[in-house]
């Protein structure tokens, strides 16, 4: 998570301008850059959700019923962590549209003939 904290300290737009100026403006490169820069948000959200959910009562009850770790993880913890993850995904869709349009405005996005 320390690497994630370091990556969150870097402003995305400056990193995007630098990388796109070096490798060239193409849609697939912009998408890869957005994925590489935004995995940290998902990792931190899932980690914090799992840490808070594993101490909840329903997990302790499932453990007392004799359920295995795999059943508890996939059936209870990840199922309850999925809601905040979907909300973050929907918020990032709008954010990615703004990021791509700002890169295109600066001349580092897709060609004007390409639909994004």
N, CA, C and O atoms as a GROMACS GRO file, in nm:
protein
  464
    1UNK      N    1   0.082  -0.121   0.000
    1UNK     CA    2   0.000   0.000   0.000
    1UNK      C    3   0.086   0.126   0.000
    1UNK      O    4   0.037   0.234  -0.033
    2UNK      N    5   0.213   0.113   0.036
    2UNK     CA    6   0.299   0.232   0.031
    2UNK      C    7   0.320   0.279  -0.113
    2UNK      O    8   0.324   0.398  -0.140
    3UNK      N    9   0.333   0.183  -0.204
    3UNK     CA   10   0.345   0.219  -0.345
    3UNK      C   11   0.217   0.288  -0.393
    3UNK      O   12   0.223   0.382  -0.473
    4UNK      N   13   0.104   0.243  -0.344
    4UNK     CA   14  -0.024   0.305  -0.380
    4UNK      C   15  -0.030   0.448  -0.328
    4UNK      O   16  -0.079   0.537  -0.397
    5UNK      N   17   0.018   0.471  -0.206
    5UNK     CA   18   0.019   0.607  -0.151
    5UNK      C   19   0.109   0.700  -0.233
    5UNK      O   20   0.076   0.816  -0.254
    6UNK      N   21   0.221   0.648  -0.278
    6UNK     CA   22   0.312   0.729  -0.360
    6UNK      C   23   0.245   0.763  -0.493
    6UNK      O   24   0.255   0.876  -0.541
    7UNK      N   25   0.177   0.665  -0.552
    7UNK     CA   26   0.111   0.692  -0.680
    7UNK      C   27  -0.004   0.791  -0.664
    7UNK      O   28  -0.028   0.872  -0.753
    8UNK      N   29  -0.074   0.786  -0.551
    8UNK     CA   30  -0.182   0.882  -0.529
    8UNK      C   31  -0.130   1.024  -0.508
    8UNK      O   32  -0.203   1.121  -0.529
    9UNK      N   33  -0.004   1.037  -0.467
    9UNK     CA   34   0.052   1.169  -0.444
    9UNK      C   35   0.083   1.241  -0.576
    9UNK      O   36   0.097   1.364  -0.578
   10UNK      N   37   0.095   1.166  -0.685
   10UNK     CA   38   0.125   1.227  -0.815
   10UNK      C   39  -0.003   1.272  -0.882
   10UNK      O   40  -0.098   1.194  -0.892
   11UNK      N   41  -0.009   1.395  -0.929
   11UNK     CA   42  -0.129   1.441  -1.001
   11UNK      C   43  -0.143   1.368  -1.134
   11UNK      O   44  -0.046   1.356  -1.210
   12UNK      N   45  -0.262   1.319  -1.160
   12UNK     CA   46  -0.283   1.238  -1.281
   12UNK      C   47  -0.259   1.318  -1.408
   12UNK      O   48  -0.196   1.268  -1.502
   13UNK      N   49  -0.307   1.439  -1.413
   13UNK     CA   50  -0.300   1.514  -1.538
   13UNK      C   51  -0.154   1.543  -1.577
   13UNK      O   52  -0.121   1.542  -1.696
   14UNK      N   53  -0.068   1.569  -1.479
   14UNK     CA   54   0.074   1.591  -1.510
   14UNK      C   55   0.141   1.462  -1.557
   14UNK      O   56   0.221   1.463  -1.650
   15UNK      N   57   0.105   1.352  -1.491
   15UNK     CA   58   0.160   1.223  -1.533
   15UNK      C   59   0.110   1.188  -1.673
   15UNK      O   60   0.186   1.137  -1.755
   16UNK      N   61  -0.017   1.213  -1.700
   16UNK     CA   62  -0.074   1.181  -1.830
   16UNK      C   63  -0.012   1.265  -1.941
   16UNK      O   64   0.020   1.214  -2.048
   17UNK      N   65   0.006   1.393  -1.915
   17UNK     CA   66   0.069   1.481  -2.016
   17UNK      C   67   0.210   1.433  -2.046
   17UNK      O   68   0.250   1.429  -2.163
   18UNK      N   69   0.284   1.398  -1.945
   18UNK     CA   70   0.422   1.352  -1.964
   18UNK      C   71   0.428   1.222  -2.042
   18UNK      O   72   0.504   1.210  -2.137
   19UNK      N   73   0.347   1.125  -2.002
   19UNK     CA   74   0.352   0.993  -2.066
   19UNK      C   75   0.300   1.000  -2.209
   19UNK      O   76   0.361   0.943  -2.300
   20UNK      N   77   0.190   1.069  -2.231
   20UNK     CA   78   0.134   1.079  -2.366
   20UNK      C   79   0.226   1.159  -2.458
   20UNK      O   80   0.235   1.128  -2.577
   21UNK      N   81   0.293   1.260  -2.406
   21UNK     CA   82   0.388   1.336  -2.488
   21UNK      C   83   0.507   1.249  -2.528
   21UNK      O   84   0.564   1.269  -2.635
   22UNK      N   85   0.544   1.153  -2.444
   22UNK     CA   86   0.658   1.066  -2.476
   22UNK      C   87   0.616   0.954  -2.571
   22UNK      O   88   0.685   0.931  -2.671
   23UNK      N   89   0.506   0.884  -2.542
   23UNK     CA   90   0.469   0.766  -2.622
   23UNK      C   91   0.378   0.799  -2.740
   23UNK      O   92   0.365   0.717  -2.831
   24UNK      N   93   0.317   0.914  -2.741
   24UNK     CA   94   0.230   0.953  -2.852
   24UNK      C   95   0.084   0.938  -2.817
   24UNK      O   96   0.047   0.849  -2.741
   25UNK      N   97   0.000   1.025  -2.874
   25UNK     CA   98  -0.143   1.023  -2.841
   25UNK      C   99  -0.220   0.920  -2.923
   25UNK      O  100  -0.234   0.933  -3.044
   26UNK      N  101  -0.268   0.816  -2.855
   26UNK     CA  102  -0.357   0.717  -2.915
   26UNK      C  103  -0.458   0.678  -2.808
   26UNK      O  104  -0.430   0.686  -2.689
   27UNK      N  105  -0.576   0.637  -2.851
   27UNK     CA  106  -0.685   0.606  -2.758
   27UNK      C  107  -0.647   0.490  -2.667
   27UNK      O  108  -0.674   0.495  -2.547
   28UNK      N  109  -0.586   0.385  -2.722
   28UNK     CA  110  -0.553   0.269  -2.640
   28UNK      C  111  -0.449   0.304  -2.533
   28UNK      O  112  -0.454   0.249  -2.423
   29UNK      N  113  -0.358   0.392  -2.564
   29UNK     CA  114  -0.258   0.434  -2.465
   29UNK      C  115  -0.320   0.518  -2.355
   29UNK      O  116  -0.281   0.508  -2.238
   30UNK      N  117  -0.417   0.600  -2.391
   30UNK     CA  118  -0.488   0.680  -2.289
   30UNK      C  119  -0.567   0.590  -2.196
   30UNK      O  120  -0.569   0.611  -2.075
   31UNK      N  121  -0.632   0.488  -2.252
   31UNK     CA  122  -0.709   0.394  -2.170
   31UNK      C  123  -0.617   0.319  -2.075
   31UNK      O  124  -0.649   0.304  -1.957
   32UNK      N  125  -0.504   0.271  -2.124
   32UNK     CA  126  -0.408   0.200  -2.039
   32UNK      C  127  -0.355   0.292  -1.930
   32UNK      O  128  -0.338   0.250  -1.816
   33UNK      N  129  -0.330   0.416  -1.964
   33UNK     CA  130  -0.282   0.513  -1.865
   33UNK      C  131  -0.385   0.537  -1.756
   33UNK      O  132  -0.350   0.549  -1.639
   34UNK      N  133  -0.512   0.545  -1.794
   34UNK     CA  134  -0.618   0.563  -1.694
   34UNK      C  135  -0.630   0.441  -1.604
   34UNK      O  136  -0.651   0.455  -1.483
   35UNK      N  137  -0.617   0.322  -1.660
   35UNK     CA  138  -0.624   0.201  -1.580
   35UNK      C  139  -0.509   0.194  -1.482
   35UNK      O  140  -0.528   0.163  -1.364
   36UNK      N  141  -0.389   0.224  -1.530
   36UNK     CA  142  -0.271   0.218  -1.444
   36UNK      C  143  -0.278   0.322  -1.333
   36UNK      O  144  -0.230   0.298  -1.222
   37UNK      N  145  -0.336   0.436  -1.362
   37UNK     CA  146  -0.340   0.541  -1.260
   37UNK      C  147  -0.455   0.524  -1.161
   37UNK      O  148  -0.448   0.579  -1.051
   38UNK      N  149  -0.560   0.450  -1.197
   38UNK     CA  150  -0.677   0.443  -1.110
   38UNK      C  151  -0.692   0.311  -1.035
   38UNK      O  152  -0.789   0.296  -0.960
   39UNK      N  153  -0.603   0.215  -1.052
   39UNK     CA  154  -0.614   0.090  -0.979
   39UNK      C  155  -0.599   0.113  -0.829
   39UNK      O  156  -0.650   0.035  -0.749
   40UNK      N  157  -0.530   0.220  -0.792
   40UNK     CA  158  -0.503   0.247  -0.651
   40UNK      C  159  -0.633   0.275  -0.576
   40UNK      O  160  -0.649   0.231  -0.462
   41UNK      N  161  -0.723   0.347  -0.637
   41UNK     CA  162  -0.850   0.378  -0.571
   41UNK      C  163  -0.928   0.251  -0.540
   41UNK      O  164  -0.984   0.237  -0.432
   42UNK      N  165  -0.930   0.158  -0.635
   42UNK     CA  166  -1.002   0.034  -0.615
   42UNK      C  167  -0.934  -0.053  -0.509
   42UNK      O  168  -1.000  -0.115  -0.426
   43UNK      N  169  -0.802  -0.057  -0.512
   43UNK     CA  170  -0.728  -0.137  -0.414
   43UNK      C  171  -0.751  -0.085  -0.273
   43UNK      O  172  -0.771  -0.163  -0.180
   44UNK      N  173  -0.747   0.045  -0.256
   44UNK     CA  174  -0.768   0.102  -0.122
   44UNK      C  175  -0.911   0.081  -0.074
   44UNK      O  176  -0.934   0.054   0.044
   45UNK      N  177  -1.007   0.095  -0.164
   45UNK     CA  178  -1.147   0.076  -0.126
   45UNK      C  179  -1.175  -0.069  -0.086
   45UNK      O  180  -1.239  -0.094   0.016
   46UNK      N  181  -1.126  -0.164  -0.165
   46UNK     CA  182  -1.148  -0.305  -0.133
   46UNK      C  183  -1.077  -0.342  -0.004
   46UNK      O  184  -1.132  -0.414   0.078
   47UNK      N  185  -0.956  -0.293   0.014
   47UNK     CA  186  -0.881  -0.324   0.137
   47UNK      C  187  -0.953  -0.271   0.260
   47UNK      O  188  -0.967  -0.342   0.360
   48UNK      N  189  -0.998  -0.147   0.255
   48UNK     CA  190  -1.066  -0.090   0.371
   48UNK      C  191  -1.200  -0.158   0.396
   48UNK      O  192  -1.239  -0.178   0.511
   49UNK      N  193  -1.271  -0.194   0.290
   49UNK     CA  194  -1.398  -0.264   0.308
   49UNK      C  195  -1.378  -0.401   0.369
   49UNK      O  196  -1.452  -0.441   0.459
   50UNK      N  197  -1.278  -0.473   0.322
   50UNK     CA  198  -1.251  -0.606   0.375
   50UNK      C  199  -1.207  -0.598   0.521
   50UNK      O  200  -1.249  -0.680   0.603
   51UNK      N  201  -1.124  -0.501   0.554
   51UNK     CA  202  -1.079  -0.488   0.692
   51UNK      C  203  -1.193  -0.454   0.786
   51UNK      O  204  -1.195  -0.500   0.901
   52UNK      N  205  -1.289  -0.376   0.740
   52UNK     CA  206  -1.402  -0.343   0.828
   52UNK      C  207  -1.504  -0.455   0.832
   52UNK      O  208  -1.568  -0.477   0.935
   53UNK      N  209  -1.522  -0.528   0.721
   53UNK     CA  210  -1.623  -0.633   0.717
   53UNK      C  211  -1.579  -0.759   0.790
   53UNK      O  212  -1.664  -0.832   0.842
   54UNK      N  213  -1.451  -0.787   0.797
   54UNK     CA  214  -1.408  -0.911   0.860
   54UNK      C  215  -1.430  -0.912   1.011
   54UNK      O  216  -1.428  -1.018   1.073
   55UNK      N  217  -1.451  -0.795   1.069
   55UNK     CA  218  -1.478  -0.788   1.212
   55UNK      C  219  -1.627  -0.779   1.244
   55UNK      O  220  -1.664  -0.768   1.360
   56UNK      N  221  -1.712  -0.783   1.144
   56UNK     CA  222  -1.857  -0.771   1.165
   56UNK      C  223  -1.914  -0.901   1.220
   56UNK      O  224  -1.852  -1.007   1.211
   57UNK      N  225  -2.033  -0.890   1.276
   57UNK     CA  226  -2.095  -1.003   1.344
   57UNK      C  227  -2.133  -1.115   1.248
   57UNK      O  228  -2.120  -1.232   1.284
   58UNK      N  229  -2.180  -1.083   1.128
   58UNK     CA  230  -2.224  -1.188   1.038
   58UNK      C  231  -2.108  -1.276   0.992
   58UNK      O  232  -2.128  -1.394   0.961
   59UNK      N  233  -1.986  -1.221   0.989
   59UNK     CA  234  -1.870  -1.302   0.956
   59UNK      C  235  -1.836  -1.395   1.073
   59UNK      O  236  -1.800  -1.510   1.052
   60UNK      N  237  -1.848  -1.345   1.194
   60UNK     CA  238  -1.824  -1.428   1.311
   60UNK      C  239  -1.927  -1.539   1.323
   60UNK      O  240  -1.894  -1.652   1.361
   61UNK      N  241  -2.053  -1.509   1.290
   61UNK     CA  242  -2.157  -1.611   1.293
   61UNK      C  243  -2.130  -1.716   1.186
   61UNK      O  244  -2.146  -1.836   1.211
   62UNK      N  245  -2.091  -1.673   1.067
   62UNK     CA  246  -2.060  -1.769   0.960
   62UNK      C  247  -1.943  -1.858   1.000
   62UNK      O  248  -1.941  -1.977   0.968
   63UNK      N  249  -1.845  -1.800   1.068
   63UNK     CA  250  -1.731  -1.879   1.114
   63UNK      C  251  -1.775  -1.978   1.222
   63UNK      O  252  -1.726  -2.091   1.226
   64UNK      N  253  -1.866  -1.936   1.309
   64UNK     CA  254  -1.913  -2.026   1.414
   64UNK      C  255  -1.998  -2.139   1.358
   64UNK      O  256  -2.006  -2.246   1.419
   65UNK      N  257  -2.062  -2.119   1.243
   65UNK     CA  258  -2.137  -2.225   1.177
   65UNK      C  259  -2.045  -2.325   1.109
   65UNK      O  260  -2.091  -2.430   1.062
   66UNK      N  261  -1.918  -2.294   1.102
   66UNK     CA  262  -1.822  -2.387   1.044
   66UNK      C  263  -1.796  -2.366   0.897
   66UNK      O  264  -1.740  -2.455   0.832
   67UNK      N  265  -1.834  -2.253   0.842
   67UNK     CA  266  -1.806  -2.226   0.701
   67UNK      C  267  -1.657  -2.206   0.681
   67UNK      O  268  -1.588  -2.154   0.769
   68UNK      N  269  -1.608  -2.248   0.566
   68UNK     CA  270  -1.467  -2.233   0.536
   68UNK      C  271  -1.432  -2.090   0.500
   68UNK      O  272  -1.518  -2.006   0.476
   69UNK      N  273  -1.303  -2.065   0.498
   69UNK     CA  274  -1.255  -1.930   0.467
   69UNK      C  275  -1.297  -1.885   0.328
   69UNK      O  276  -1.336  -1.769   0.309
   70UNK      N  277  -1.290  -1.975   0.232
   70UNK     CA  278  -1.326  -1.939   0.094
   70UNK      C  279  -1.473  -1.900   0.084
   70UNK      O  280  -1.508  -1.804   0.016
   71UNK      N  281  -1.559  -1.974   0.151
   71UNK     CA  282  -1.703  -1.944   0.149
   71UNK      C  283  -1.731  -1.810   0.218
   71UNK      O  284  -1.816  -1.734   0.173
   72UNK      N  285  -1.661  -1.784   0.326
   72UNK     CA  286  -1.680  -1.656   0.397
   72UNK      C  287  -1.630  -1.540   0.313
   72UNK      O  288  -1.695  -1.436   0.304
   73UNK      N  289  -1.513  -1.558   0.250
   73UNK     CA  290  -1.456  -1.449   0.170
   73UNK      C  291  -1.545  -1.416   0.051
   73UNK      O  292  -1.581  -1.300   0.031
   74UNK      N  293  -1.582  -1.518  -0.028
   74UNK     CA  294  -1.658  -1.491  -0.149
   74UNK      C  295  -1.807  -1.472  -0.122
   74UNK      O  296  -1.872  -1.393  -0.190
   75UNK      N  297  -1.862  -1.542  -0.024
   75UNK     CA  298  -2.005  -1.534   0.000
   75UNK      C  299  -2.048  -1.419   0.087
   75UNK      O  300  -2.161  -1.372   0.075
   76UNK      N  301  -1.961  -1.372   0.174
   76UNK     CA  302  -2.000  -1.270   0.269
   76UNK      C  303  -1.920  -1.140   0.253
   76UNK      O  304  -1.977  -1.032   0.237
   77UNK      N  305  -1.788  -1.152   0.256
   77UNK     CA  306  -1.706  -1.030   0.258
   77UNK      C  307  -1.705  -0.961   0.121
   77UNK      O  308  -1.737  -0.842   0.112
   78UNK      N  309  -1.669  -1.033   0.016
   78UNK     CA  310  -1.663  -0.968  -0.116
   78UNK      C  311  -1.801  -0.931  -0.169
   78UNK      O  312  -1.815  -0.833  -0.242
   79UNK      N  313  -1.902  -1.008  -0.131
   79UNK     CA  314  -2.038  -0.973  -0.174
   79UNK      C  315  -2.082  -0.841  -0.111
   79UNK      O  316  -2.153  -0.763  -0.175
   80UNK      N  317  -2.042  -0.814   0.011
   80UNK     CA  318  -2.078  -0.688   0.076
   80UNK      C  319  -1.984  -0.574   0.037
   80UNK      O  320  -2.021  -0.458   0.050
   81UNK      N  321  -1.866  -0.605  -0.011
   81UNK     CA  322  -1.774  -0.501  -0.056
   81UNK      C  323  -1.802  -0.459  -0.200
   81UNK      O  324  -1.743  -0.362  -0.249
   82UNK      N  325  -1.889  -0.530  -0.268
   82UNK     CA  326  -1.917  -0.502  -0.409
   82UNK      C  327  -1.994  -0.373  -0.429
   82UNK      O  328  -1.975  -0.306  -0.531
   83UNK      N  329  -2.082  -0.336  -0.336
   83UNK     CA  330  -2.162  -0.214  -0.350
   83UNK      C  331  -2.079  -0.087  -0.360
   83UNK      O  332  -2.095  -0.012  -0.456
   84UNK      N  333  -1.990  -0.061  -0.264
   84UNK     CA  334  -1.905   0.058  -0.276
   84UNK      C  335  -1.814   0.055  -0.399
   84UNK      O  336  -1.780   0.160  -0.455
   85UNK      N  337  -1.775  -0.065  -0.441
   85UNK     CA  338  -1.690  -0.078  -0.558
   85UNK      C  339  -1.765  -0.036  -0.685
   85UNK      O  340  -1.708   0.029  -0.772
   86UNK      N  341  -1.892  -0.072  -0.695
   86UNK     CA  342  -1.973  -0.032  -0.811
   86UNK      C  343  -1.997   0.118  -0.811
   86UNK      O  344  -1.996   0.181  -0.917
   87UNK      N  345  -2.017   0.176  -0.694
   87UNK     CA  346  -2.035   0.321  -0.686
   87UNK      C  347  -1.909   0.394  -0.732
   87UNK      O  348  -1.918   0.492  -0.806
   88UNK      N  349  -1.792   0.347  -0.688
   88UNK     CA  350  -1.666   0.408  -0.732
   88UNK      C  351  -1.648   0.392  -0.882
   88UNK      O  352  -1.599   0.484  -0.948
   89UNK      N  353  -1.687   0.279  -0.936
   89UNK     CA  354  -1.677   0.257  -1.080
   89UNK      C  355  -1.762   0.357  -1.157
   89UNK      O  356  -1.718   0.413  -1.257
   90UNK      N  357  -1.885   0.380  -1.111
   90UNK     CA  358  -1.974   0.475  -1.180
   90UNK      C  359  -1.921   0.618  -1.169
   90UNK      O  360  -1.931   0.695  -1.265
   91UNK      N  361  -1.865   0.654  -1.056
   91UNK     CA  362  -1.807   0.788  -1.042
   91UNK      C  363  -1.684   0.805  -1.131
   91UNK      O  364  -1.660   0.914  -1.184
   92UNK      N  365  -1.606   0.699  -1.147
   92UNK     CA  366  -1.487   0.707  -1.230
   92UNK      C  367  -1.519   0.713  -1.379
   92UNK      O  368  -1.437   0.761  -1.457
   93UNK      N  369  -1.636   0.666  -1.420
   93UNK     CA  370  -1.675   0.677  -1.561
   93UNK      C  371  -1.683   0.825  -1.599
   93UNK      O  372  -1.629   0.867  -1.701
   94UNK      N  373  -1.751   0.903  -1.517
   94UNK     CA  374  -1.761   1.047  -1.545
   94UNK      C  375  -1.625   1.114  -1.536
   94UNK      O  376  -1.594   1.202  -1.617
   95UNK      N  377  -1.544   1.073  -1.440
   95UNK     CA  378  -1.411   1.131  -1.426
   95UNK      C  379  -1.324   1.098  -1.547
   95UNK      O  380  -1.248   1.184  -1.592
   96UNK      N  381  -1.333   0.977  -1.598
   96UNK     CA  382  -1.254   0.939  -1.715
   96UNK      C  383  -1.296   1.015  -1.840
   96UNK      O  384  -1.213   1.047  -1.924
   97UNK      N  385  -1.424   1.044  -1.852
   97UNK     CA  386  -1.470   1.123  -1.966
   97UNK      C  387  -1.410   1.263  -1.960
   97UNK      O  388  -1.365   1.316  -2.062
   98UNK      N  389  -1.408   1.322  -1.843
   98UNK     CA  390  -1.348   1.455  -1.827
   98UNK      C  391  -1.198   1.452  -1.851
   98UNK      O  392  -1.143   1.544  -1.912
   99UNK      N  393  -1.130   1.348  -1.802
   99UNK     CA  394  -0.985   1.339  -1.823
   99UNK      C  395  -0.951   1.323  -1.970
   99UNK      O  396  -0.858   1.387  -2.020
  100UNK      N  397  -1.025   1.238  -2.039
  100UNK     CA  398  -0.998   1.217  -2.181
  100UNK      C  399  -1.027   1.344  -2.262
  100UNK      O  400  -0.952   1.378  -2.354
  101UNK      N  401  -1.135   1.414  -2.228
  101UNK     CA  402  -1.166   1.536  -2.301
  101UNK      C  403  -1.065   1.646  -2.272
  101UNK      O  404  -1.036   1.727  -2.360
  102UNK      N  405  -1.012   1.650  -2.151
  102UNK     CA  406  -0.910   1.753  -2.122
  102UNK      C  407  -0.780   1.721  -2.193
  102UNK      O  408  -0.711   1.813  -2.238
  103UNK      N  409  -0.744   1.593  -2.205
  103UNK     CA  410  -0.625   1.558  -2.283
  103UNK      C  411  -0.645   1.590  -2.431
  103UNK      O  412  -0.552   1.635  -2.498
  104UNK      N  413  -0.765   1.566  -2.482
  104UNK     CA  414  -0.793   1.598  -2.622
  104UNK      C  415  -0.790   1.749  -2.644
  104UNK      O  416  -0.743   1.795  -2.748
  105UNK      N  417  -0.839   1.826  -2.548
  105UNK     CA  418  -0.835   1.972  -2.559
  105UNK      C  419  -0.691   2.022  -2.564
  105UNK      O  420  -0.662   2.119  -2.634
  106UNK      N  421  -0.601   1.957  -2.491
  106UNK     CA  422  -0.460   1.995  -2.492
  106UNK      C  423  -0.386   1.944  -2.614
  106UNK      O  424  -0.267   1.974  -2.632
  107UNK      N  425  -0.454   1.866  -2.698
  107UNK     CA  426  -0.390   1.814  -2.819
  107UNK      C  427  -0.319   1.682  -2.796
  107UNK      O  428  -0.243   1.637  -2.882
  108UNK      N  429  -0.342   1.618  -2.682
  108UNK     CA  430  -0.276   1.491  -2.652
  108UNK      C  431  -0.373   1.375  -2.652
  108UNK      O  432  -0.340   1.268  -2.600
  109UNK      N  433  -0.491   1.392  -2.706
  109UNK     CA  434  -0.591   1.287  -2.709
  109UNK      C  435  -0.598   1.222  -2.846
  109UNK      O  436  -0.501   1.221  -2.921
  110UNK      N  437  -0.712   1.169  -2.875
  110UNK     CA  438  -0.735   1.102  -3.002
  110UNK      C  439  -0.742   1.204  -3.115
  110UNK      O  440  -0.756   1.324  -3.092
  111UNK      N  441  -0.733   1.154  -3.237
  111UNK     CA  442  -0.749   1.240  -3.352
  111UNK      C  443  -0.890   1.297  -3.353
  111UNK      O  444  -0.982   1.234  -3.301
  112UNK      N  445  -0.910   1.415  -3.411
  112UNK     CA  446  -1.044   1.473  -3.416
  112UNK      C  447  -1.145   1.388  -3.492
  112UNK      O  448  -1.265   1.396  -3.465
  113UNK      N  449  -1.099   1.305  -3.587
  113UNK     CA  450  -1.191   1.220  -3.662
  113UNK      C  451  -1.233   1.096  -3.583
  113UNK      O  452  -1.331   1.031  -3.619
  114UNK      N  453  -1.160   1.062  -3.479
  114UNK     CA  454  -1.189   0.942  -3.399
  114UNK      C  455  -1.294   0.971  -3.294
  114UNK      O  456  -1.285   1.070  -3.221
  115UNK      N  457  -1.394   0.885  -3.287
  115UNK     CA  458  -1.496   0.899  -3.184
  115UNK      C  459  -1.446   0.837  -3.055
  115UNK      O  460  -1.399   0.723  -3.054
  116UNK      N  461  -1.457   0.913  -2.946
  116UNK     CA  462  -1.409   0.858  -2.818
  116UNK      C  463  -1.525   0.837  -2.724
  116UNK      O  464  -1.505   0.791  -2.611
   0.00000   0.00000   0.00000
